[in-house]
Amino acid sequence: MRCDHTSAWPQLQAHAQGFAGFDLRTAFANDAQRAQAFSQSAPHVFADLSKNHVDAATQALLLALAQQTGLAAHRDAMFRGEHINVTEDRAVMHWLLRQPAGSLQGALAEPLSQVHATLNAMLGYAEQVRADAQITDVVNIGIGGSDLGPQMAVLALQDFVMPGKRFHFVSNVDGHELASVLQGLKAESTLFLVASKTFTTIETMTNARSALAWFHGQGGQEVARHFAALTTNVSAAAEMGITTTFGFWDWVGGRYSMWSAIGLPVAIAIGAQGFKDLLAGAHAMDQHFQAAPLESNLPVRLGLLDVWYRNFLHYTSRSIAPYHSALRRVPAYLQQLEMESNGKRVDRAGQALPYGTSPVLWGEPGTNGQHAYFQMLHQGTDIVPMEFIAVKKPTHHLKDHHELLLANVIAQAQALMLGQSDAGGHKHFTGNRPSTFLLLDELTPASLGALIALQEHRVFVSGAVWGINSFDQWGVELGKVLAKDIHARIVSGDASGLDASTAALLSRIR
């Protein structure tokens, strides 16, 4: 049942109207156990939800909404391999990519066997590259999920990356990016990974052809040794001279593909065992999402909180602040994960929705963000829920740095809640501003895997409650189609049939 057709929906609307006077400071004063009641542990992640604009009644109503919309049944259908991606008639099985070998029976046994055959081949190749001292630079060419996931993970796990190899990521069709990366590289010591499921993505293939031309121009001879493709279009890769390919399946969406062969740069960076640990951390969160009761299921609680904020308290964005420099690409990764998944205006039946869906996600790592946009978070006219991510143990040994970093993240969450009085107004902080605090003991492949899987399932939850298909992305396509026409017109100068603005821009560009 769609969320606005449930009995819980109007109850939540009425509850929200009476929630205008809710104050976190009062809530803590009235409930000595609030911090414990609104916190929980999940695999590798501790979550403090106590500084959010919720109370016990809110949680009860949100759980009723989840039950009435059939959230658990939709989740279970995904884990059975049913075609819940209805607009493309596909299963949604990125979770299968981190399922242990031989652990499933029935219809999913053969797909799981294929997953592990590809995984073993990919990890074997990764180990070969790691052992090849001549290869000092690995350049990943992809875009969207073929770039954001691997890049985020390699940066996040920098402490686990083998010495002697550098990793570069090229996504933008803007030639300045590729040209900048190629400067200083040598053909004989560079491996290019071309990541495109269909081998037709225009940005990726443009960059790949330019990289190949550069390779030949630098005297490169062995394309088969210096290029590998992450694709299912083996014949197209072969036409470029690429013979090493690793494929994946149509039930893996791009933004969920880091766990597949798209993760090859991660596997080269951190090794086969490190990649297996990444998968194991994600699988642990999968099991939690499948088995934990809804009321103590962290992805469920976060996803329902997102629905509460978006539809009932009308907070339209969420800011992500990872207080660890290695997690600096996490906000960009989560932008695609959530906004491409849930940025939809129709339900699964194609009917227009009368309520909001995906919030706007944005952010920067702390403490940089404090000196940029936190002013607005503390004293601006809009309330923006914050999501802090912190790591308890550092991997460096620099004196005082990590203690100061942790002091800052805790203090920012505290300041948002407590505020400060000032009769003059300029130094007045209203306080009562909500935040979530996610804490990892250490930043490891396993904990990163769990953190990302947590975010995947949280997006699933809000999308399921909204009744939308979180696994297509038709909105990405229109601009691509029009760009092909405009590209031909830039070459020819033909502006016939264009709207006046586009025609004028075309003329000015030419």
N, C-alpha and C positions, 0 to 999 in steps of 0.2 A: 504494500500500500504506500502511495506517495505521502510524504511527511505532512503536507498541509491538509490531507484528508483524514488524518488520525484524530482521535479525541485528545491526545497529549498536546497537539499543536496549539489549539486555542487556550489550553490550560497554561502552556508556557508563555503565550502572549499576555495572558492576565497576570501571571507571575512576574513577568518582566516589567509590567506597568507599576507594580508595587515594589519593584526593585530599585527605583530611582534613588531612594535614600540609603541604599546599602553602602556601608563604609568598612573597609578592611580593618581599620584600627579598632573600630567597635567590635567587629566580628572576632578579632583576636582577644580583645578584652573580655568578651562574654563567653569564650570557649577556650579553656586552657589546653585542650587537646586538638585544636584546629590544625596545627602543623602536622601532627601525626595522622589525623583523619584524612587530610587531603594530600598525603604523600604516599609513595609506594616505590618498591623496587621491581624491576623487570630485568631480564638478562642483560648484564653489563651496564645498565642504566638505572640511576636513581632519579626520581622525578618529584619535585616539590611543587604541588599545584595550589598550595594554601594561599598564595598571594593573588589568586584569581577572583573575579567577581562571581562567585558561586557560593551557595550554601547547600545544606543537606537536601532541602526541598528541591532546589534546582537539579541536583544530581538525580534525585528520584524521578523527576519528570523527564529528564533527558534519557534515563534508562528505559522509561515507559515508551518514549518516542522510538528508541532503538528497537525495542521489542515489537512495537506496532508496525514499524516499517519493514520488518523481516530482515534486520541486519545480519543476525546469526545465520539464517538460511542462505543469504546471498554470499556471505563469507564461505560457508561450507560448500556451496556450489562452485566457487572459485577453486577450492582445494580438491574438488572432485574432478576438475578439468572440464566442467561444463562451459558452453560458449556464452559466457556472460558479456562479452564484447559483442553486443547484438548488432550494431551497425556494420561490423565487418565480419560477423558470423565466425568469431574466433574464440578459442579458449584464452584464458589469462593465467599463464603458468610460469611467470618469472620466478616464483617461489620454488619450482621444480629444479631450477639451476643450482640451488644450494641444498637439495635433498640428498642425504647419504645414499650411496649406491646400494641397490638391492633391498631398499627399505619399503618399497611399495609393490603391491600385487595388482592383478587385474589389468584393466585397460591402460593404466599409467606405468606399468612395468616396462614396456618397450620404449616409450618416450624417455623414461629415466635412464634406461640402458644407453640410448643414443646420446643423452646429455653427458654421461660419464665417458663415453668413447671420445666425444669431441673434447671434453675437459682434459682427459689424459693426453690426447695428442697435442693440445694447446700448451699444457704445462710442460710436456716433453720438449716442445720447440722453445719455450721460454728458457728452460734450463740450458739448451744448446746456445742460445744467444748470450746468456749470462756467462757461459764458459768461454765464449769467443772474445778474447782480449782485443782483437782488432776492431770490434764494434764498440765505439765509445759514445755514440750519440744515437738515440732512438727518437724518431719524429713521428708522432701520431697525427694523421690527417683524417679528420672527421668533423661532424657538426652536430649540435643538439646532444642527444644522449650518447652519441659516439665520441663526444669530446668532454662534456661536462662531468660525466661520471668518472672516467679514467683520470682526467686531470685532477679532479677534486681528491680522488683516492691517493694518487701518487704524491700530491702535495701533503695530504694529511699524514701519510705514512713515511715521510721523508727520513725519519730516524731508522727506518727498516730498509731503505733503499741501498743496494750494494754500491760500494765505492767504485769509481772508475767508469761509471756510465751516467750520462746526462739525458734527461728526458724533456722533450719539447712537444708542444701541442699547437696545431694549426687548425683553425676552424673557419675563420672569416674569409669570404671570397675576396676581400680587400687584399690586393697583392702586397701591400706594405707589411702585413703580418708574416706571410711566407718569406718574403725577401729578407726581413729582419732575422728570422730563424736561420735561413741558409747562410747568412754571413758568418764566416769563421768555421763552417763545417767542411769536411772533406768527404768526397764521394766514397773513398775506400773504407772509411770508418763510420759510415752512417747507415742505419737501417730505417726504412720508411714503412710504416704500417698504415694501410689505406682502409678506413673503416666505413663501409656503406653496405647495408644489407642487399640492396638492389644493384649497386655499382652504377647508379644513375643520378644520385644526388648532385645537383649542379655545382654547388660550392665545393664539395669534396672532390669531384672528378676534375674540376678546373684546377684545383690545387695539386691534385695527383699528377695530372699531365704536365704541369709546370715543374713539379719536383722531378719527374722523369726526364724532362728536357734539361734541367739543371744537372742531373746526374750524368747524362751523356755528354753535356758540355764540359763537365769537369773531368772527362776521360773515364767515367765509370763504364765497366764492361759487363759485369754479372748482375743483370737485373734480378734474376731469380734468387740471388743470394742477398741482395740489398733491399728487396721489396717483398712484403707479405700483405695479403688482403684478408680482411675480416668481412666476409660476404657470402651470400648463397649463389651469386652469379659467377660461377667458376669460369665459364667461357669468356665473359667480358674481362675478367682479370687476366686470363691467359692471352687475350689479344694484346695486352700491355706487356706481356712477357713475365707476368707474375704467376708462379706455379705453386707457391705455398699459400693455401687458403684455409680458413676456418669459418664454418658457417654457423648459423643459428636459425631459429624457427619463427614462423609467423605469429606464434603465441607469445613472443617476447617483444613488448613495446620498446621503442628506442630509449625512453627515459627510465626503463627498468632493465636495461641490457648490460649494465656494468658487470653483472655476475656471469655473463656469457663470454664468448670469444672476444667481445668488445673489450673485455678486461685484460687482454693480452699485455698491454703496456704495464698494467699493474702487476701482472704475474712476472714479467721480466724484471720489474723494479724490486719486488719484495720476495720473489722466489716462489716455487711451487707450494712449499709448506705455508708460507705467509698467505698465499691466495686461498689455500684450503682453510686456514684459520678465519679469513674474511668471510668465506661461505658459511663456516660453522657458526660464527657469531650471528649472522643473518638468520640461519636456520633455527637457532635458539629462540630468536624473537618470533619467527614463524610459529613455533610450537606454543609459545606464550599466547600469541594472538588466537590460535586455534582452540586452546584448551582452557585458558583462564576464564572464570566467570566474568560476565560483562562488567560488573561493578568493580572488579579488581583487574581489569584488562587495560593495560596502559594505552595501547593504540586506540581502543574504544573510548577511553576517558578523554584523550586528547582530541579525537575527532568530534566527539559530542560537544566538547568545549568550543571547538571552532564553529559548530552550528549555532550554539547559544550566542556567541559573540556576533556572528554575521547576521543572523536572522531576528534576534530578539533584543540585543543591546545595540545592534547596528554599528558595530565597529568594522570598518571596511578594509583594514590592513593589519598586518602583523609584522613586527620587526624581529629579525634574527640576529643575535649578537653572540657569536662564538668567541669566548675568551681563551683562545689558543690560536696563535698565528698560523699554525699548520692547517687549521680548519677554515682558512680565509675564503675558499671557494664554495663552502657549504651553502651560504645564502644564495648564490647563483644556481647551484644544483637544485636547491629546494624550490626556487622560483619555477624552474621548468617542471619539476615533479608535481607541484600543486596546481600551478596556473594553467599548464597545458592539460593536466588531467581533469580539473574541475572548473575550468573557465568555460562553462557551457550555459546556454540560455534555454535549452529545451530538455525535457525528460527523455527517458529511454524510448518512449513511444513517439517522440518528435513533437510533443506538445509544449508550447511556450510556458515558461515558469513565471509565477507571480512573486517570486522571492529571489533574493540574492544567492549566488553560489560562491565561487572561489574569492577569498580576500586577496588583496595585493600583498605579496611578500617582498621584503627588501631588508637590507642590512649590510653591516660591515663588521669586521672583527673588533672586539674590545682590545685595548683601550682606545683605539683610533676613533671609533664611533662616538665616544664620549666628547671628543674635541671637534665633532662635526655636527651631528644631528640630534644629540641627546638634549640639547636645549629645547627643541620642540617637544620631545617626549615628556619632559618635566614641566614645561610652562606653556606649551602650545594649547590651542583651542580644541584640538582633536585628541581623543583618547586612543592610543595605539597600544594594544597588548604586546608585551615584550616576551621573547623567548631567549633566555640566556642558556648557553652551553659552556660548561666548565669541565676541566680535567684536574683531578686531585693531585696526581703525581707528575712532576716534570721529568723530562729526559735529559735536560742540561744540568750543569752544576754551578751556574752563575749565582752568586750569593744575592739573596733578597729579591730577585726578580719575580719568582713564582708566588712568593708570599704577597708581594705587592699586587700582582695580577689578580689573585684570588680575593684579596681585600677589596679591590675595586669592583669586581663583579658582584660580590655580596652587598657592598655598600650601595651600588646602583639600584639593585632590587629593593633594598631597604628604603632608599631615598624616594623612589617612585611611590612606595606605599605610604611612608610617614609624612612626607612633605615638610613644609616649614612655614611658620607664620611671619608676616612682615606687614606692619601697618602702612608702610609706604607703598606697598604693592609690587615694586620692582624685584624684590627678593622673596616674594611670596610664592611658595610651591603648594598647590592644592593637595598634593598627595592622592592617596586612594587610586593610584594608577596600577593596573594589573600586570602581573608577570608570571611566567613559568620558568622554573629552574631545572635544567637537566644536567646531571653530574655523572661523569665517567671516572672510575678510579684511575685508569690509565688510558692513553690513546694508543691502541694496538690494532692490528688487523681485525681481531675478533670483536673488540668494542666498537670499532667503526662500522663493521658489518651489522651489528645489532642496532646501532643508532640510525643507520640509513634504512634498514628494514622497518624499524619503528615508524619512521616518517612515511614510508610507502603505505603501511597499513593504516596509519592515521588518515591519509588522503582517501584511501578506500572507504573508510568509515563515513566520513562526511559526504562523499559522493554517493554512497549507498543510501544514506538517509535522505539526501536530496532527490534520489530517484534518477540520477543521471548516469550516463555511460562514461566512466572515468578513463576509458582505455582507447578512445579514438582521438583524433586531433585534426578534424577537417578544417578548422580555422587557420591552420598553417599553410593550406594549399593554395588559396586564391591568389595571394601575392606572388607565389612562385609562378603560377600560370600567366599572370599579367606581365611578370618580369621578362618572360621569354618573348612576348610581343614587343615590349618596350626595347629590349636589347636589339631586336632586328631593326626597329625604327631608328635607334641611335646610329646604327650603321648606314641605313638608307636615307634617313632624313624625312621619311614619309610620315606626316602628321595627320593624314586624312582620317576622319571618323573619331578623332580623340576629343575629349572634353577640353574646354578652353584653357584650363589651368595646366593640365598635363601637356598640351601642345606648346604652351608658352615655356614651360620648364624644359621640354625637349629642345626647343629652339635655342634657349639660352645655353644649355649644356653643349650643343653642337657648335 
